[in-house]
Amino acid sequence: MIREAGQDDVEHIANLAVMLWSGQVVQDLMEEFSEIIYRGDVRFFLKYDQDMPVGFAQCQLRHDYVEGTATSCWILRGDFC
């Protein structure tokens, strides 16, 4: 199952993210993700396997020029499965 993550899921996302981005600290990522989750232009999605988070995706709305588009678009900024 995949669902959009909310503020309550920040720790799950951070725990997965440190496996992707070595050298990062869970607490630092939790603070960063907490701040950006409410910006409105960033979305996180969590993938679950039997109620356990096993992956995530971070998407961001780009307002600047993105090749091949004429309007703002969502881009995948990071993923881990």
GULUMVEX-519906 format. One record per residue: x, y, z of N, C-alpha, C in turn; residue number from 1; residue in one letter. Coordinates in steps of 0.02 Angstrom, whole numbers, plus 50000, padded with zeros to 5 digits. Layout:
R|n.xx|n.yy|n.zz|ca.xx|ca.yy|ca.zz|c.xx|c.yy|c.zz|pos|code
R|X|Y|Z|X|Y|Z|X|Y|Z|NUM|a
...
END
This chain:
R|n.xx|n.yy|n.zz|ca.xx|ca.yy|ca.zz|c.xx|c.yy|c.zz|pos|code
R|50042|49942|50000|50000|50000|50000|50045|50062|50000|1|m
R|50025|50113|49963|50059|50177|49962|50009|50230|49983|2|i
R|50031|50275|50028|49988|50330|50048|50029|50393|50060|3|r
R|49995|50450|50055|50029|50513|50068|50047|50518|50142|4|e
R|50107|50539|50156|50131|50545|50224|50112|50612|50253|5|a
R|50104|50614|50318|50089|50675|50354|50141|50688|50408|6|g
R|50128|50738|50448|50174|50757|50502|50188|50698|50549|7|q
R|50138|50657|50561|50147|50599|50606|50195|50547|50577|8|d
R|50211|50551|50514|50253|50502|50480|50326|50524|50472|9|d
R|50343|50582|50497|50409|50610|50487|50464|50563|50512|10|v
R|50454|50531|50569|50506|50486|50595|50516|50427|50549|11|e
R|50462|50399|50522|50468|50343|50474|50508|50364|50413|12|h
R|50492|50423|50386|50527|50448|50327|50602|50457|50342|13|i
R|50617|50488|50399|50686|50501|50418|50725|50436|50427|14|a
R|50694|50386|50458|50728|50322|50467|50744|50288|50401|15|n
R|50701|50295|50353|50714|50267|50286|50766|50310|50250|16|l
R|50762|50376|50258|50807|50421|50222|50880|50412|50241|17|a
R|50894|50396|50305|50964|50387|50324|50994|50325|50291|18|v
R|50953|50278|50270|50979|50221|50233|50997|50240|50162|19|m
R|50964|50291|50136|50977|50316|50068|51034|50366|50067|20|l
R|51032|50413|50113|51082|50467|50115|51129|50455|50174|21|w
R|51183|50420|50163|51230|50405|50217|51260|50470|50244|22|s
R|51277|50468|50307|51305|50527|50339|51254|50574|50369|23|g
R|51190|50561|50358|51137|50602|50386|51117|50576|50455|24|q
R|51088|50618|50495|51066|50601|50563|50990|50602|50564|25|v
R|50959|50551|50593|50886|50545|50594|50854|50608|50621|26|v
R|50878|50633|50679|50848|50691|50710|50851|50753|50665|27|q
R|50908|50763|50631|50914|50820|50585|50864|50814|50528|28|d
R|50857|50754|50500|50810|50744|50445|50738|50753|50469|29|l
R|50723|50731|50530|50656|50740|50556|50639|50814|50560|30|m
R|50686|50854|50584|50674|50927|50589|50664|50957|50519|31|e
R|50707|50937|50472|50702|50964|50404|50636|50944|50372|32|e
R|50618|50880|50376|50556|50856|50345|50495|50887|50379|33|f
R|50498|50898|50445|50443|50930|50481|50430|51000|50453|34|s
R|50484|51036|50440|50477|51104|50414|50449|51106|50344|35|e
R|50473|51062|50300|50452|51066|50230|50386|51031|50216|36|i
R|50363|50988|50261|50302|50951|50246|50241|50997|50242|37|i
R|50244|51055|50275|50188|51101|50274|50194|51156|50221|38|y
R|50248|51156|50183|50259|51210|50135|50207|51212|50079|39|r
R|50178|51154|50065|50128|51152|50012|50155|51132|49945|40|g
R|50220|51140|49934|50249|51121|49870|50290|51057|49875|41|d
R|50287|51023|49932|50322|50960|49942|50273|50909|49969|42|v
R|50277|50849|49942|50236|50793|49965|50281|50732|49976|43|r
R|50266|50695|50028|50300|50632|50041|50248|50577|50036|44|f
R|50270|50520|50011|50228|50461|50007|50266|50403|50038|45|f
R|50230|50362|50077|50260|50303|50108|50232|50240|50078|46|l
R|50276|50192|50067|50256|50125|50044|50258|50079|50104|47|k
R|50205|50040|50112|50199|49994|50168|50197|49922|50143|48|y
R|50228|49878|50182|50222|49806|50172|50199|49777|50239|49|d
R|50139|49752|50240|50109|49725|50302|50115|49774|50360|50|q
R|50093|49835|50349|50091|49888|50399|50159|49914|50421|51|d
R|50212|49895|50387|50280|49920|50402|50302|49966|50345|52|m
R|50325|50028|50361|50350|50071|50308|50416|50043|50280|53|p
R|50417|50033|50214|50476|50003|50182|50505|50047|50128|54|v
R|50473|50103|50112|50498|50147|50060|50464|50214|50063|55|g
R|50494|50264|50031|50463|50330|50028|50482|50364|49963|56|f
R|50443|50415|49946|50457|50458|49889|50446|50530|49911|57|a
R|50488|50575|49888|50481|50647|49901|50471|50681|49834|58|q
R|50416|50717|49827|50400|50753|49766|50395|50828|49781|59|c
R|50416|50869|49733|50414|50941|49742|50384|50974|49681|60|q
R|50342|51025|49692|50313|51064|49638|50364|51116|49616|61|l
R|50383|51113|49552|50431|51161|49525|50394|51216|49489|62|r
R|50411|51278|49505|50380|51336|49473|50425|51366|49419|63|h
R|50489|51351|49423|50536|51376|49373|50532|51333|49311|64|d
R|50570|51349|49261|50567|51313|49197|50592|51241|49206|65|y
R|50554|51195|49182|50573|51125|49178|50567|51105|49105|66|v
R|50622|51080|49076|50623|51064|49005|50565|51017|48987|67|e
R|50530|51036|48934|50475|50996|48909|50407|51014|48939|68|g
R|50405|51064|48982|50342|51084|49013|50327|51158|48999|69|t
R|50264|51175|49001|50244|51244|48992|50217|51275|49056|70|a
R|50205|51233|49107|50178|51257|49171|50217|51223|49227|71|t
R|50198|51240|49288|50228|51208|49346|50216|51133|49343|72|s
R|50262|51094|49371|50253|51022|49370|50284|50991|49433|73|c
R|50261|50932|49450|50288|50894|49506|50347|50854|49482|74|w
R|50401|50853|49522|50459|50812|49505|50476|50769|49565|75|i
R|50504|50711|49551|50526|50666|49604|50594|50688|49628|76|l
R|50600|50705|49692|50662|50731|49720|50703|50675|49753|77|r
R|50671|50625|49778|50707|50570|49810|50660|50511|49819|78|g
R|50687|50452|49813|50646|50393|49826|50689|50337|49854|79|d
R|50659|50295|49893|50693|50239|49923|50642|50183|49933|80|f
R|50655|50128|49903|50610|50070|49910|50652|50008|49922|81|c
END
